[in-house]
Amino acid sequence: MPTRRRSVLAGLAAQPLLAGWSAARSEPGRRPEAGPHGVKALEPVWIPLKSGLRLSARLWLPRGGPDERFPVVLEYIPYRTRDSYRLIDDHWGPQLAAGGVGFARVDIRGSGDSDGLLHDEYLASEQQDGVEIIAWLAAQPWCNGNVGMRGLSWGGFSTLQVAALAPPALKAIMPMCATDMRFWNDAHYVGGAPGLTNLKWAAGFEMVMSGPPDPAVVGDRWESMWRSRLEATPSIAARWLSHQSNDAYWRHGSVGLDPGAIRCPVYLVDGWADSYAESAERLLRAISTPKKALFGPWGHIYPDLARPGPGLDWAYEELRWWRRWLADEENGVMDGPVFRFFMPYATPAETGMKDLPGRWASESSWPSPNIAPRTFYLAPGRLQSSPPPASRLQYVADKVVGLTKPEWIPYAQAELPRDQRPDDARSLVFDSEPLGEALEIVGVPSLRLTVASDRPVAKIAARLCEVAPDGASWLVTTGLLDLTFRGGVASEAQPLVPGEACEVEIPLTVIAHRFKPGSVIRLSLSEGLWPLVWPSPETVTLDVRLSAAALTLPVRPIPAAEAPFPIPVTHDGFSRGEPALDITQEADGWVRMRGAWPNHPFVVPGIGTQLSGSGPDMQLEIRAGEPNSSKWTITQSSRFRRGDWDCEMRCAIEMRSSATHYVIQERLSAEKNGQPFFSRERTDRIERKGA
């Protein structure tokens, strides 16, 4: 699947994903019986707001007696429940309703067929609308007054953000693959440095903001609504790039700043291959309400569509959660460990998005007293158990490092981290002795360094790898920090004093992994990772002081047996196919990466709308030793056709820089029935602060 900022079907470019969609298969004999209730589907349902706007929704309700009342679960996202997200909603709605829990899928204002305009992520108006939706659902005659909220990616964000407002009827939530800190752990910045996913999601989000409503739902006003949406769509990449620190813009909606505001039970769901897992782990530590967490091997995707697998029969587990907190059913879902997780015996790159070898494990509390830190000290070329004599290593960042890990969230085999040896060869490398026995870690590895830079702006990137006996280097986890943010997550960017050493601690992304006997633990350091993040404004030389440099791993003793795992396991997760991804490295130092996703037109069952689109396609280039030669170009398109209704949008965004400024060039255009309908071009020049 393409790298999308929000969920597996994010935005209007999601429609090709639907063509190959199918539910994962359970292990034979383990799927629970179908729910006892018949299902009633309602579409469209209009939810009125105090502002006078109406939001478009679809509802799935259990069929019951005239006096029977049911709880309902809300999913609240901008991804067009009528068409682009229809098959996924048709998957979840009937399963939940058949189990006695209603399901409401609501398009946020300005998206799908809802009234209003959408001009950014996670607006205060969006969250307040969510509070009103919950009150409206709770007041319906078929509802028992108890509402839950769930969602993946944007849906997980909105779940956390609305829960932090504590609507009285919201009794439990299930956020999946979502962040608690929008600047530090979202698609826009990686360790404080602008990321490639910022540009890719910007193109996709412009498709979301500018998409047309369906005339079959809103009538003749669809065209004026569409034009208003196109005119209101900002050059969103430039806006995001204008906020280069954890300012008020990013703090809004960052629930990790006050996790105590969430007062209802929370079930956190994520996957080790998803870059939001670190947020879920932080929230698991911080939330004080009744809580559970489950981390699988998968990436940014629902557990029952898991890639890499194995996945889970998630409707089974989800219904247990909702019945417990919305219907007062004592069903044992809160019995047993607080934290269940998959312990992988290999990395996704080794299996190619197929099921990983490993086992399901658990901890009764988190943080767990079972996890013990093990420290490896950095010596020249080695990881060792004791501090080395004082010494220094220099690293000149005149190389392109990062081609083996190009994506923040990989969705396809071509986007996975590959054998790290080419990047290891351009990095400072520290190897342990071969392991005499298996070593398992779960938690947040951390790196402590004393480092100086000859330039006021620099980064440090760390890759933790498992080196197999045949020499292959497989990426386990990474960490990156723009050193101008060395003061911590609340700090503003402060330029380095050239030549002055500073002490930094770099958390690597939370992970579970089993290092095999005979393998070597490798830590590789570089100044950056391109194209994961934008390069520093000048070529940097780093001076790494080794006397106290240390890597700490969260080691979990291997138990004789794990607690029983109660959720049915599934296989054969979702797959869209593979992008065409090409990397060329030329003798004159130029490196170019091209990526293109195929267009698979698809007719949505039941409504007859043909969806098509491409992207995010990318053209990336840089010349080694010339950081401001970097250029990223992202294109995306989305099209809706049915009868004489034919709407297409295209977006192209290019990013360049000098040592002092970023330059964003953006073009958004639309056609109606093959004729020009809207076009806009703009260029923004944005001062660089920090990286």
C-alpha positions, 0 to 999 in steps of 0.5 A: 500500500502507498505511504499514506498519512492517515489509515489504509484508505486515507483520502480520496486516493484510497479508492484503488485499495478497495479493488483487492480488499478482502477480510483476513481468514481465521484459523479453522474452527476459532472464529466465534459464532456470528452475532445473535442480532439482525442488522439494520443499515441506515444511509444517509443519516444527517446529524445536526450541529448547533452551528446549523451544519449537518454531518453525513453518516451511515449507521448500522444498528442491531435489530431488537424489540421495540423496547430494546436499547443498544450502545453505539460506537462512533468512528469519525474521520474525513474519508468518505463513508459513501465511497472511498471507505465504503468497503471497510465501513461495510466490514465493521458495521455489520460485525459490530451491530450483529454483536449487539453494538451499533456503529456510526460512521460520520464524515467530519465537516467539509469531507464526504457529503458533510456540510462545511469546509475542511482546511486543516487537521484536528481543528477545535471545531472538529473536536467540538463537533465530535462532542455534539455527535456523541450527545446526539447518538446517546439521545437517540431512542434506540441507544442505551445512552452509552457511546464508544469511540474507535478509529485508526490513524486520523480516527485514532487521533480524533478518538483521543482528542474528543475523549480529552474533552470528556463528553459525559456519554463517552464511556470507553475508547479504542484508538489505533495507530495514533499519536499523543504528540503531534510535533514529535510523533506524527508524519510531519517531523522526525526527531524535529527534522522535516520528513518526506511523509510530510510532503506525501501526506500533504498531497493526499490531504489536499485530495481529501479537503478538495473532494466533491460531495456526491450529487446523489446525496446532496443534490444540485448544490454539490457543484457549489460545495465542491468549488467552495472546498477547492477554493478553501484548500490551503497549500497545506505543506507550506503551512505545516513547514511554517511550524518548525517547533512544538509550538501552540499549533502542534500542541493543540490536539496533543493529548500526551501533554495532559493524559489525565484529561482522558477519563474513560477506559482505554484500549490502545492498539498498534503494531511494531511496524507502525511509527505511532507505536511509541505514542501508544507505549507512552500513553500506556504508561501515562493513562490512569483509567482502566486500560489495556494495550495490544501491539501486533507485528503489523504496520499502519493497519487494522489488526484483522487486515494485518501486514505483516502478520499474523493478524487477529480476529479483531471483531471478536476482541472489539465486541468484548471490549464494547460489551464490557464498558457500554453494556456492563457485561462481565466477559473477562476482557479486563482479566489477565495482562494489561499489555499483550504483544507479539514477540517477532523472531525476525524483521518484516524485511526478512519475510517480505510482509508475510507472517513473521515468526514469533509468539504472543507474549504479555506483561501484567503491568507496564512499565514492567518489573520484568524488563531490565536495562542492559547497557552496551558502551561504544568503543571504536567499532565495538559495543562492549560491556564496560566503558572504553578509554576516552577517545573520539570518532569523526563523521563527515556527512558528505555521503547519502545515508538512508536509502535502505530505510526510505519510508517512515511507515512502509506499506509494501515490500518495496518500501520496507527497510532492506539489507542495511549494509550499504548504509552501514558502510557510510556510517559509524558502526559499532558491533557486539560480539556474536550472541551466545544465546537468544536475547529478547527486548521489548520497550524503548532502547535509548542512546546516550552520546556526547557529540560536537558539530562544526556547524550550528545545525546538525542531526544524529541518526541511529539504527539498531540492527541484527547482523546475521552470520551471513553478514546481512544487516536487518533493521530493528529500530531507529532514532533520530534527533535534530540536535537543535532540539537537544533540550527536549520535547518542550524546547525551542530550536537552539543553534549549536555552538560549533565545536562545543560538545553537548550531551544528548539522549536519543530514544529509539522507536519502541520495539519488541525483537528477538536477537538470535544466537550467533547474531551480532547487535549493531549500532550505526550512526550517521548525521541524517537519513535521506530521504526519510528527513530533509538534510541539514543546511550545510555539510556537517562534521560530527565529533563523537566522544566515546568515553560515556557513550552508551546504548541501553536495551530493554531486555526481557528474560525469555520465560518458560511459557507465556500466558494463554492468548485469548484472541483468534489469530488470522492470516492472509492480510490485506495487500494492494500490490507493489509500487514501482520503486527505482533507485539510481546512484550515479558516478557524479554523486547524484542519487535519484529515487522514483516511486509510482503506484499503479492506478486500479479503477474500481466500481464501488458495489451498491452505488456504481461510482467508479473510483480511480487515482494514483499516488503519492508518486515521488521523484526525489534527488540529491547530490552527495556532499551538496545538501541543498541539492535535495529536491522532492516532488510528490504528485497525486490524483483522485477521480470519481465517475458515475454516469454524467458525474465525472470529477478529478483532482490533481496535486503536485508539490515540490520542495527545495531549499537553500541554507536559509529557506525552504521553498514549496511550490504547489499546484492544485487543479480539478476537472469536471467532465474532462473540462477545467474547473479549478486551478491554483499555483503558489510558491512559499518561501519559508525561513529555516529554523533548526534543521 
